[in-house]
Amino acid sequence: MGVSLVVYASTAAPAVGLIDSGELSAGCYLLNVLHPTGYPLYTLLGRLASMIPLGSVANRLTGLSAVLSASGVGLFVWLCRRLGFSAWAAAGAGLVLAFSVPVWSVSTDAEVHALTLVLSVLVWLGVLEAGQRRGLLLVAYLAGLALTNHMSVVSVVVGAGLAVSLVMGRELPRRLPVVVLLILLGLSPYLFLPLRARAGPVMAWGNPVNLERFWWHVTGRQYQVWMFSLPASQVLANAGRGVVMLGRSLAWVLIPAAAAGAFAMFRARRALVLGLTAAGTLSFLYAVNYSIPDIEAYFLPAMLTLAVFAAAGLELAVRRWRTVRFAVLLPAVVLLAAGFSDLSRRGHYVAYDAAVNTLASADSGAVIMTDWWDLYAPIFYLQHVEGLRPDVCVVDRELVRRSWYLGYLDRNYPWLMERLQQEKADYVFYLDQFEHGRLRDPAAIQRCFISLLRGFLVRDDMRPTYVTFAADAGPDARQLLSGLAVVPVGLLFRVGDDSGLPAFDYTQLEVRVPGSGLDQRTRVNLERYRYFARERARALLNAGRPEEARSLAAWVDMKLRPVAGQR
């Protein structure tokens, strides 16, 4: 545990990060209702962590991830010892788990999945005691508690349930009432969602104030359209990437060890092996049928299964070659070296810089519309937690497709919504039909959607308005910006009725390119600087200002040179 905590701390993100880091950090601090499935247990733990007076709130939530992951690794070592494995085998497998892609990647930023690791290991520890009454009750409660964190843990609960049923046999039905009661008790943190939503937090994602919306939220209804709907070719491609990622996380050399360990364990602990196998398989199938950029964490239950089997395999090696038992630590050393290059978030200011630079690109009192979550989430955090540029109103174009988000805009920007009551009413009429699966006129809801969005941008109160997407960036953008002048300024496009090109000093923007961990998502976010510089240079050339265009091209090349140099 200590070694992994030191590694996570030394590779932690120094500021708010990409993906959900901003929303989670702000949500825990402000006690918001987070995105589906709500993560109430994480929110409450995160709120406690956010009150520790060390660093920024984002740093505190990142620290929580590191502590949770390290605790999960420590619990895993304990699990291995409870299974009768030697300290060498337990330590070797524990460090492999700690430095695996699914675990390390969620330990250096604000993330919910580190808590998934802790809860999953606790469930398996409970399974070891399932033959006793207290063990069964513990598994039931922990299973319910685990389900309050992330949908991926369903695979662990199913696998643990299979193992318990095989151990208890006909005795289990007699105890089902108390099992169900304890599962419900474990699920009780979900009560936080409707209670907090009714209290009116800054953001109540999904607005789960009634049974219908509560059910939609905890079942992830918003995201179900992307689940189990991929073509077979995409599923196979995802499966291939998943196999490679898990193989890499076992340093490849532990794959035969894990296979041998599973076979050896099966003879003595058949129920546990079958439960672990079921959990790992279901986790893998779930992950490969869901196509999102940060999918690695969804393989965490599968990685946990493989780590247990690898520990069993390392135990066989330790017993056979006692004089070289230290060699079981070598795979972890290999993973550690690779992880410092690929998984470290040390020096990652990409999200923070982009958010600060985007706000710096806007005039006082501006309205900014974006379709880029990696930008909206850190800006949300910086505005609502760190108090940066509260004069600027930032609207997420895609979240406007959700009725609860209109409530957020009403509460936080009443001046934005007050003159758009008719456009809002027309849109909500169709939006309610859409959310209940009764929409019969897609053209009408699109027309009302664009009308409302256009009302945010075409204003009569002299507020400057901006977007983060070009006029040709898809059908929505073309309809929204039709007939409007759109000119690049900083990291934004200014929207207006003239084609003037205001001056902007790009050298005021701080761009820090990290020296490690340049994954695809990081590269895409950094390349936005080059995109806006290119658009600005084209506009400058058209305006007869070639010197400014050349200076801008030189600036962006200098700032992003490390990105071009990476493979």
Stockholm file with secondary structure:
# STOCKHOLM 1.0

chainA/1-567         MGVSLVVYASTAAPAVGLIDSGELSAGCYLLNVLHPTGYPLYTLLGRLASMIPLGSVANRLTGLSAVLSASGVGLFVWLCRRLGFSAWAAAGAGLVLAFSVPVWSVSTDAEVHALTLVLSVLVWLGVLEAGQRRGLLLVAYLAGLALTNHMSVVSVVVGAGLAVSLVMGRELPRRLPVVVLLILLGLSPYLFLPLRARAGPVMAWGNPVNLERFWWHVTGRQYQVWMFSLPASQVLANAGRGVVMLGRSLAWVLIPAAAAGAFAMFRARRALVLGLTAAGTLSFLYAVNYSIPDIEAYFLPAMLTLAVFAAAGLELAVRRWRTVRFAVLLPAVVLLAAGFSDLSRRGHYVAYDAAVNTLASADSGAVIMTDWWDLYAPIFYLQHVEGLRPDVCVVDRELVRRSWYLGYLDRNYPWLMERLQQEKADYVFYLDQFEHGRLRDPAAIQRCFISLLRGFLVRDDMRPTYVTFAADAGPDARQLLSGLAVVPVGLLFRVGDDSGLPAFDYTQLEVRVPGSGLDQRTRVNLERYRYFARERARALLNAGRPEEARSLAAWVDMKLRPVAGQR
#=GR chainA/1-567 SS CHHHHHHHHHTCCSSCCTTTHHHHHHHHHHTCBCSTTCCHHHHHHHHHHHTSCSSCHHHHHHHHHHHHHHHHHHHHHHHHHHTTCCHHHHHHHHHHHHTSHHHHTTSSSSCSHHHHHHHHHHHHHHHTTTTSHHHHHHHHHHHHHHTTTCGGGHHHHHHHHHHHHHHHTTHHHHTHHHHHHHHHHHTGGGGHHHHHHHHCCSCBTTCCCSHHHHHHHHTTGGGGGGBSCSCHHHHHHHHHHHHHHHHHHTTTTHHHHHHHHHHHHHHHCHHHHHHHHHHHHHHHHHHHTBCCTTGGGGGHHHHHHHHHHHHHHHHHHHHHCGGGGGGGGHHHHHHHHHHHHHTCCTTCCHHHHHHHHHHHTSCTTCEEEECCHHHHHHHHHHHHTSCCCTTCEEEETTGGGSHHHHHHHHHHCHHHHGGGHHHHHHHHHHHHHHHTTCCCCHHHHHHHHHHHHHHHHSCSSCCCEEESSCTTSSHHHHHHHTTCEEEEETTEEEEESSCCCCCCCGGGSCCCCCSSCCCHHHHHHHHHHHHHHHHHHHHHHHTTCHHHHHHHHHHHHHHHHHHHHCC
#=GC SS_cons         CHHHHHHHHHTCCSSCCTTTHHHHHHHHHHTCBCSTTCCHHHHHHHHHHHTSCSSCHHHHHHHHHHHHHHHHHHHHHHHHHHTTCCHHHHHHHHHHHHTSHHHHTTSSSSCSHHHHHHHHHHHHHHHTTTTSHHHHHHHHHHHHHHTTTCGGGHHHHHHHHHHHHHHHTTHHHHTHHHHHHHHHHHTGGGGHHHHHHHHCCSCBTTCCCSHHHHHHHHTTGGGGGGBSCSCHHHHHHHHHHHHHHHHHHTTTTHHHHHHHHHHHHHHHCHHHHHHHHHHHHHHHHHHHTBCCTTGGGGGHHHHHHHHHHHHHHHHHHHHHCGGGGGGGGHHHHHHHHHHHHHTCCTTCCHHHHHHHHHHHTSCTTCEEEECCHHHHHHHHHHHHTSCCCTTCEEEETTGGGSHHHHHHHHHHCHHHHGGGHHHHHHHHHHHHHHHTTCCCCHHHHHHHHHHHHHHHHSCSSCCCEEESSCTTSSHHHHHHHTTCEEEEETTEEEEESSCCCCCCCGGGSCCCCCSSCCCHHHHHHHHHHHHHHHHHHHHHHHTTCHHHHHHHHHHHHHHHHHHHHCC
//
